[in-house]
Amino acid sequence: MRTNQLIIALFQRFCWLDEGLQARLHDRGWPDVSRPQSMVMTNIVSGIVRPSDIARNLGVSRQAIHSTINQMVGLGMIKLAPDPDDRRHMIVSLTETGARMRQDAQRAMDALSDQLAERLGHDRFDALLATLEADWGDNIERKP
């Protein structure tokens, strides 16, 4: 059934990108980061800075996100501070080290995107990106 092919293909291509990113960061001397740490970093860079929002965005528990965030704080990549708009919440931000890592990660992603566009052809790459960026509508909700 093609629905199984879709999820497998999307996941395999995501892993291709993440593994390429991790290899390039490793080559630049950065410590290896886990896939959850990479996804937390992506959320922070995208402006999602509350741990609860990151957890919701990734579909994982707040406890799992806090564990990942604490690991990243220990690595010196990010820091936690009270949210100035609501002291009941914390926000995460990049440290100077995290910002340098992010710059190298952006260069790596640019190189991976260029590599993929060359392999697929620029028209197919643009069509792929447009498809992934399109509004797929609301997700199917679970019935009680």
C-alpha positions as CSV (number, residue, x, y, z in Angstrom):
1,M,0.0,0.0,0.0
2,R,1.4,3.4,-1.0
3,T,0.5,5.0,2.4
4,N,3.2,2.8,4.0
5,Q,5.7,4.0,1.3
6,L,5.0,7.6,2.1
7,I,5.8,7.5,5.8
8,I,8.9,5.3,5.2
9,A,10.2,7.5,2.4
10,L,9.6,10.7,4.4
11,F,11.4,9.3,7.4
12,Q,14.3,7.9,5.3
13,R,14.8,11.3,3.6
14,F,14.6,13.1,7.0
15,C,17.3,10.7,8.3
16,W,19.4,11.4,5.2
17,L,19.3,15.2,5.9
18,D,19.9,14.8,9.7
19,E,22.8,12.4,9.2
20,G,24.3,14.7,6.6
21,L,23.9,17.6,9.0
22,Q,25.4,15.7,11.9
23,A,28.4,14.5,9.8
24,R,29.2,18.0,8.6
25,L,29.0,19.4,12.1
26,H,31.2,16.6,13.4
27,D,33.7,17.4,10.6
28,R,33.7,21.0,11.9
29,G,34.7,19.8,15.4
30,W,31.3,20.0,17.1
31,P,30.3,17.3,19.5
32,D,27.8,14.7,18.3
33,V,24.2,15.6,19.1
34,S,21.2,13.3,19.2
35,R,18.3,13.6,16.9
36,P,16.0,15.0,19.7
37,Q,18.7,17.6,20.4
38,S,18.8,18.5,16.8
39,M,15.1,18.9,16.7
40,V,15.1,21.1,19.8
41,M,17.7,23.3,18.2
42,T,15.6,23.6,15.0
43,N,12.6,24.7,17.0
44,I,14.6,27.3,18.9
45,V,16.0,28.7,15.7
46,S,12.4,28.8,14.3
47,G,11.3,31.0,17.3
48,I,9.6,28.3,19.4
49,V,11.3,28.8,22.7
50,R,9.0,27.5,25.5
51,P,9.8,23.9,26.4
52,S,6.1,23.1,26.5
53,D,5.6,24.5,23.0
54,I,8.6,22.6,21.7
55,A,7.2,19.4,23.2
56,R,3.8,20.0,21.6
57,N,5.4,20.8,18.2
58,L,7.5,17.6,18.3
59,G,4.7,15.4,19.7
60,V,6.6,14.3,22.8
61,S,6.1,14.7,26.5
62,R,7.3,17.8,28.4
63,Q,9.4,15.5,30.6
64,A,11.2,14.2,27.5
65,I,11.9,17.8,26.3
66,H,13.1,18.9,29.7
67,S,15.5,15.9,29.7
68,T,16.8,16.9,26.2
69,I,17.0,20.5,27.1
70,N,19.0,19.7,30.3
71,Q,21.5,17.7,28.2
72,M,21.9,20.6,25.8
73,V,22.4,23.1,28.7
74,G,25.1,20.7,30.0
75,L,26.8,20.8,26.6
76,G,26.7,24.6,26.6
77,M,24.5,24.9,23.5
78,I,21.5,26.5,25.1
79,K,20.4,28.3,28.3
80,L,17.2,28.6,30.2
81,A,15.8,31.8,31.6
82,P,12.4,33.0,33.0
83,D,10.0,34.2,30.3
84,P,9.9,38.0,30.7
85,D,6.3,37.9,29.5
86,D,5.2,35.2,31.9
87,R,7.4,34.3,34.9
88,R,5.6,31.0,35.3
89,H,7.3,29.7,32.2
90,M,10.9,29.3,31.1
91,I,12.4,30.1,27.6
92,V,15.4,28.5,26.0
93,S,17.9,30.4,23.9
94,L,21.2,29.7,22.2
95,T,24.4,30.4,24.0
96,E,27.3,31.9,22.1
97,T,28.5,28.4,21.5
98,G,25.0,27.4,20.3
99,A,24.9,30.4,18.0
100,R,28.2,29.4,16.4
101,M,27.0,25.8,16.0
102,R,23.8,27.1,14.4
103,Q,25.8,29.1,11.9
104,D,27.8,26.0,10.9
105,A,24.5,24.0,10.8
106,Q,23.0,26.6,8.5
107,R,25.9,26.3,6.2
108,A,25.7,22.5,6.3
109,M,22.0,22.6,5.5
110,D,22.6,25.0,2.6
111,A,25.2,22.6,1.2
112,L,22.8,19.6,1.6
113,S,20.0,21.5,-0.1
114,D,22.4,22.5,-3.0
115,Q,23.5,18.8,-3.2
116,L,19.9,17.6,-3.3
117,A,18.9,20.2,-5.9
118,E,21.7,19.1,-8.1
119,R,20.8,15.4,-7.8
120,L,17.1,15.9,-8.3
121,G,17.2,18.8,-10.6
122,H,16.3,22.3,-9.6
123,D,12.7,22.0,-10.9
124,R,12.0,18.8,-9.0
125,F,13.7,20.2,-5.9
126,D,11.5,23.3,-6.0
127,A,8.4,21.1,-6.5
128,L,9.4,19.0,-3.5
129,L,9.8,22.0,-1.3
130,A,6.6,23.5,-2.5
131,T,4.7,20.2,-1.7
132,L,6.2,20.0,1.7
133,E,5.5,23.6,2.5
134,A,1.9,23.4,1.2
135,D,-1.0,23.4,3.7
136,W,-1.9,19.8,4.2
137,G,-5.0,20.8,6.3
138,D,-5.8,19.8,9.8
139,N,-4.5,16.5,11.0
140,I,-7.0,13.7,11.6
141,E,-8.2,13.8,15.2
142,R,-8.5,10.7,17.3
143,K,-12.0,9.6,18.3
144,P,-12.6,9.2,22.0
